[in-house]
């Protein structure tokens, strides 16, 4: 297995990321699309490890590196942008009691609910919120989940700064906050929750741009009591052009992760 990692590390410089704007999409469809992209990368990496082990048994290490290093180039990095139809999602370690609304009321309001395989507790996704799903092979970026999360936060902090909003990290809490050190004024503007399998990431971040914050009254957002949720619109007192936010997020993602974003035509799902 160590040979497989040596092959992977030789190609850490290959950091092209395919970007797709999925537009408005139901949560289930976007989740399935992420899972498909993740599984393709896992299958490739499994094949790399298998073949590297076979070469190691034959003591032909140089041939293994030469042939199967090329397989690594087939693992692809992605960044997906999406706005979801209204949905509450609960992380794998979340607490269902943080959902304060019943099934019937959710149905009447047109809100879906999913238990997911990401980290974190409960949150809301909906129109006016920019959700980012990076599917990255961290063996090309560095295998440190903590650093990965801080980099995602940095992307959002820089983006907010471009709109004259000062975002900060909050000690012991993920995401991006406004005035996190002032008791009673702490408010979360971006939530984060990820999954990582074989160092391939999925899920990601949700930045409240023009989000209807009334939806958050039905949950204990991220399982954090007595702290507020905010949006760029609320902080600035006016609606924000979503395309402008997308452009800045893409620019900052490229800079923070040191990648080239390559545009791909919008994914078209069922129906």
Secondary structure, DSSP 4 states (H G I P E B T S, - for coil): -HHHHHHHHHTTT--EEEEEEEEEE-HHHHHHHHHHHHHHHHHHHHHHHHHHHHHHHTT-HHHHHHHHHHHHTT--EEEEEEEESSEEEE-TT--GGGB-S-HHHHHHHT-EEEE-SSSSSEEEE-TTEEEEEEE-BGGGT-S-HHHHHHHHHHHHHHHHHHTT---EEETTEEEEEESTTSTTT-EEEEEEEEEEETTEEEEEEEEESS--GGGGGGB-GGG-TT-EE--HHHHHTS---HHHHHHHHHHHHHHHHT-EEEE-PPP----
